[in-house]
């Protein structure tokens, strides 16, 4: 009986939440900008903007002839708020201070009134329920994806380019790569060549960071190139990419991030730029196929357990004339057998490495011949 009561109460509460309405004031809406939570497709997203009189929808569509360019299409409606659903649109109320639980707007194309029921409005979320006029179209009341336009207040725009999710900051004109939506469908030939710039209606956005775990467990990925414009490469960004074979970090990238290539079992080639001064913890942990690696001359520090479980790594070439600082707790080479790996250092620097804590444990330290 108690369980039945709980189920009935749950159903009641859900029904109440679906049908709940709130009152919103026009001065609260004016100046707000929102992202639609669920993009319309792999290549199209939508944002909402509201002024005191205009309800604006912007559609961001990828241009098929240029996968790194986006075209913005704008649809503008006049609107006002109302406590009741009017029989026809009252143009005299547009732009005047109002309040209500319905957002009434005029569809110029169809020459008729339309409206949304406001279900939620707070600092982070704006939920609108679209009342369909076509009575033949019956919606499942539990299908919230169909019932609601779910949007989130934003300082930036979420878009998709060739299946790639990105966040574009309108103020700084910087972009963050968030990864792919459906790896098996949109990842062409297993290759990611991250662009350094996106063109949005002739405005250039520069890719400056990659979201943490952006490509985690992307088994379709075999090769990746990250441009030098990226200043935050992303922690664990390629973790578990078991078919990733080669990775190129271009000049300008400041460091190899934490766990960046952890458990990339087939990774055999990694290019680290001279601009990288730091390698963070577990960056290459579990890279079982990695046989050799070259560390840049500007490298200043290496964190903990960077090469744990890298049994094939037999040659490390470090171009730094001063041995890079290792983690103070001595964990940098934990889980890595230095007796089975040759350390190649710049000419005239072997003595320094043989005396340096952590580095001196390499059984064989040789100088470059060239």
C-alpha positions in Angstrom: 0.0 0.0 0.0 2.8 2.3 0.9 4.6 1.7 -2.4 1.4 2.3 -4.3 1.0 5.6 -2.5 4.5 6.6 -3.4 3.9 5.8 -7.1 0.6 7.8 -7.1 2.3 10.7 -5.4 5.2 10.6 -7.9 2.8 10.6 -10.8 0.9 13.5 -9.2 4.1 15.5 -8.7 5.3 14.9 -12.2 1.9 15.9 -13.6 2.0 19.0 -11.5 5.5 19.9 -12.7 4.5 19.4 -16.4 1.4 21.6 -16.0 2.9 24.2 -13.6 2.9 27.8 -14.8 4.7 30.8 -13.5 4.4 34.5 -13.9 7.3 36.3 -15.5 7.8 40.1 -16.0 8.9 41.6 -19.2 11.8 43.5 -17.6 13.1 40.1 -16.5 13.2 38.8 -20.0 14.6 41.9 -21.7 18.3 41.5 -22.5 18.5 37.7 -21.9 20.2 35.3 -24.2 19.7 31.5 -24.2 21.0 28.3 -25.8 18.7 25.5 -26.8 19.9 22.6 -24.7 19.2 20.0 -27.4 20.7 21.0 -30.8 18.4 20.7 -33.8 20.7 18.4 -35.7 24.4 17.5 -36.1 24.9 20.7 -38.1 22.4 23.2 -36.6 21.8 24.8 -33.2 19.5 27.5 -32.1 19.6 30.4 -29.6 17.0 32.7 -28.2 17.4 36.4 -27.5 14.8 38.7 -26.0 14.5 42.5 -26.0 11.6 44.5 -24.5 9.6 43.9 -27.7 11.3 41.3 -29.8 11.6 37.5 -29.5 14.6 36.5 -31.6 15.6 33.0 -32.8 19.0 32.5 -34.3 19.9 29.4 -36.2 23.6 28.5 -36.6 24.1 26.2 -39.6 27.3 24.8 -40.9 28.1 25.6 -44.5 28.6 22.3 -46.4 31.3 23.7 -48.7 33.4 24.8 -45.7 33.1 22.6 -42.6 34.7 25.4 -40.5 32.2 28.1 -41.4 28.8 28.9 -39.9 25.9 30.9 -41.3 23.5 32.6 -38.9 19.8 32.9 -39.9 17.6 35.1 -37.8 13.8 35.0 -37.3 12.3 37.9 -35.3 8.9 38.0 -33.7 7.1 40.8 -31.8 5.9 39.6 -28.4 4.3 40.5 -25.1 3.4 38.6 -21.9 -0.1 37.9 -20.8 -2.0 36.1 -18.0 -4.6 34.8 -20.5 -4.5 33.6 -24.1 -6.0 36.3 -26.3 -8.2 35.6 -29.3 -5.9 37.7 -31.4 -2.5 39.4 -31.2 -2.7 42.9 -29.6 0.1 45.0 -31.2 -0.6 47.9 -28.8 1.0 45.8 -25.9 4.3 45.1 -27.7 7.2 46.8 -26.0 5.2 47.9 -22.9 5.9 46.7 -19.4 3.8 43.5 -18.9 3.7 40.2 -17.0 2.1 36.9 -17.4 2.5 33.1 -17.7 2.1 33.1 -21.5 4.6 34.5 -24.1 2.4 35.7 -26.9 4.1 36.4 -30.3 3.1 37.2 -33.8 4.2 35.0 -36.7 4.7 37.4 -39.6 5.1 34.6 -42.1 1.8 32.9 -41.2 0.1 36.2 -40.3 -1.2 34.8 -37.1 -0.7 34.7 -33.3 1.2 32.0 -31.6 2.2 31.5 -27.9 4.3 29.6 -25.4 3.4 28.6 -21.9 6.3 29.6 -19.5 7.1 26.6 -17.3 10.3 27.8 -15.7 12.4 30.9 -15.6 15.3 31.5 -13.3 19.0 32.4 -13.4 20.0 29.3 -15.4 17.0 27.9 -17.2 14.1 29.1 -19.4 11.6 26.4 -20.3 8.8 27.2 -22.9 5.9 24.8 -23.7 4.8 25.2 -27.3 1.0 24.8 -27.7 0.4 23.1 -31.0 -2.6 24.4 -32.9 -2.9 21.4 -35.1 -5.1 19.2 -33.0 -4.3 16.1 -35.1 -0.8 16.2 -33.6 -1.0 14.5 -30.3 2.1 14.8 -28.0 3.1 12.3 -25.3 3.0 14.4 -22.1 6.0 12.5 -20.8 8.1 13.2 -23.8 9.7 16.4 -22.5 12.0 16.7 -25.5 9.0 17.2 -27.7 7.0 19.3 -25.3 9.6 21.7 -24.2 12.0 24.1 -25.8 14.8 23.7 -23.3 17.4 26.5 -23.3 20.1 27.5 -20.9 21.2 31.1 -20.1 24.6 31.6 -21.7 27.5 33.9 -22.1 28.5 32.0 -25.2 27.1 30.1 -28.1 27.1 26.3 -28.5 27.4 25.2 -32.1 28.2 22.1 -34.1 30.6 22.0 -37.0 30.8 18.8 -39.0 29.5 17.0 -36.0 32.1 18.7 -33.8 30.6 20.5 -30.7 32.1 23.9 -30.0 31.4 26.8 -27.6 32.0 30.3 -29.1 32.5 33.2 -26.8 31.0 36.3 -28.3 33.0 38.7 -26.2 36.5 37.3 -26.5 36.0 35.6 -29.9 37.6 32.5 -28.5 36.3 28.9 -29.1 36.4 25.8 -27.0 36.2 22.4 -28.6 33.9 20.0 -26.7 34.3 16.8 -28.8 32.2 14.9 -31.3 28.6 14.0 -30.8 28.4 10.6 -32.5 32.0 9.4 -33.1 31.1 6.4 -35.3 29.0 8.6 -37.6 30.6 12.0 -37.8 34.3 11.2 -37.4 35.5 10.9 -41.0 38.4 8.4 -41.6 39.2 8.4 -37.9 41.1 11.7 -38.2 40.6 14.9 -36.1 42.4 17.9 -37.5 41.3 20.7 -35.1 41.1 24.0 -36.9 42.7 27.0 -35.3 39.9 29.3 -36.3 36.1 29.2 -37.1 34.3 31.7 -39.4 30.9 32.7 -38.1 29.1 35.1 -40.5 32.6 36.6 -41.3 33.5 36.9 -37.6 36.6 34.8 -36.7 36.7 32.7 -33.6 40.0 31.3 -32.4 40.2 27.8 -30.8 42.0 28.4 -27.5 41.1 25.3 -25.5 39.7 21.8 -25.6 37.2 20.6 -22.9 38.4 18.0 -20.4 37.6 14.5 -21.6 36.4 15.8 -24.9 37.2 12.7 -26.9 37.3 10.1 -24.1 36.8 6.5 -25.3 36.5 7.6 -28.9 37.6 4.3 -30.4 37.1 5.5 -34.0 39.9 8.1 -33.6 43.2 7.1 -35.2 45.0 10.4 -35.7 44.8 13.9 -34.2 46.4 17.3 -34.8 45.9 20.1 -32.2 46.7 23.6 -33.4 49.2 25.9 -31.6 46.4 28.4 -30.8 45.2 26.0 -28.1 46.4 27.2 -24.7 44.4 24.6 -22.6 44.8 21.2 -24.2 42.3 19.5 -21.8 42.8 16.9 -19.1 42.1 13.3 -20.1 41.1 14.6 -23.5 42.0 11.4 -25.4 41.7 8.9 -22.5 40.8 5.4 -23.7 41.1 6.2 -27.4 42.3 2.7 -28.0 42.9 3.0 -31.8 44.7 6.4 -31.7 48.0 5.8 -33.4 49.5 9.3 -33.9 49.2 12.7 -32.3 50.6 16.1 -33.3 50.7 19.0 -30.8 51.7 22.0 -32.9 54.0 24.8 -31.8 52.4 27.2 -29.3 50.8 24.6 -27.1 52.2 25.3 -23.6 52.0 21.9 -21.9 50.9 18.3 -22.2 47.9 18.1 -19.9 47.0 15.7 -17.2 46.2 12.2 -18.5 46.0 13.6 -22.0 46.8 10.2 -23.7 46.2 7.8 -20.8 45.3 4.3 -22.0 45.9 5.0 -25.7 47.1 1.5 -26.2 48.1 1.8 -29.9 49.7 5.2 -29.8 53.1 5.0 -31.4 53.9 8.6 -32.5 53.6 11.8 -30.4 55.0 15.1 -31.5 55.5 17.5 -28.6 56.3 21.1 -29.5 59.2 23.2 -28.3 56.7 25.6 -26.6 55.7 22.9 -24.1 57.4 23.5 -20.7 55.5 21.1 -18.6 54.2 17.5 -18.8 51.5 16.8 -16.2 50.7 13.6 -14.3 49.8 10.3 -16.1 50.0 12.1 -19.5 51.2 8.9 -21.2 50.2 6.2 -18.7 49.1 3.1 -20.4 50.5 3.9 -23.8 51.6 0.3 -24.3 52.8 0.7 -27.9 54.8 3.9 -27.5 58.4 2.9 -28.3 60.1 6.3 -28.4 59.5 9.9 -27.4 61.3 13.2 -27.8 61.0 15.8 -25.1 61.4 19.5 -26.1 64.4 21.6 -25.1 62.2 24.1 -23.1 60.8 21.4 -20.9 61.1 22.5 -17.3 59.1 20.0 -15.3 57.5 16.5 -15.4 54.9 15.5 -12.9 54.0 12.0 -11.5 53.6 8.5 -13.0 53.8 10.0 -16.5 55.1 6.8 -18.2 53.4 4.2 -16.0 52.7 0.9 -17.8 54.6 1.9 -21.0 56.5 -1.4 -21.5 57.5 -0.6 -25.2 59.1 2.7 -24.4 62.8 2.0 -25.0 64.1 5.4 -26.0 63.5 8.8 -24.5 65.3 11.8 -26.1 65.3 14.8 -23.9 66.5 18.0 -25.7 66.7 20.1 -22.6 70.3 21.0 -21.7 69.3 21.3 -18.0 67.5 18.1 -16.7 63.8 19.0 -16.2 62.6 19.1 -12.7 60.8 16.0 -11.6 58.0 15.6 -9.1 59.2 16.3 -5.5 57.6 13.1 -4.1 59.7 11.0 -6.6 56.7 9.5 -8.4 57.6 10.8 -11.9 58.9 7.4 -13.1 56.7 5.2 -10.9 55.6 2.1 -12.9 58.3 2.6 -15.5 61.4 0.5 -15.7 64.3 3.0 -16.5 66.8 0.1 -16.7 65.2 -1.0 -19.9 65.1 2.5 -21.5 67.9 4.5 -23.1 68.0 8.2 -22.3 69.4 10.4 -25.1 70.5 13.9 -24.0 72.2 16.9 -25.8 75.9 16.7 -26.4 77.9 17.6 -23.3 75.0 17.1 -20.9 75.3 13.5 -19.9 77.2 14.3 -16.7 74.3 16.6 -15.6 71.7 13.9 -16.1 73.8 11.2 -14.4 73.9 13.5 -11.3 70.3 14.6 -11.4 67.7 13.0 -9.0 65.4 10.7 -10.9 67.3 10.9 -14.1 70.4 9.1 -12.8 68.4 5.9 -12.4 68.4 5.4 -16.2 70.8 2.6 -16.8 72.0 4.0 -20.1 72.5 7.7 -20.7 74.0 8.7 -24.0 74.7 11.9 -25.8 73.3 12.9 -29.2 75.9 12.3 -31.9 74.7 15.2 -34.1 
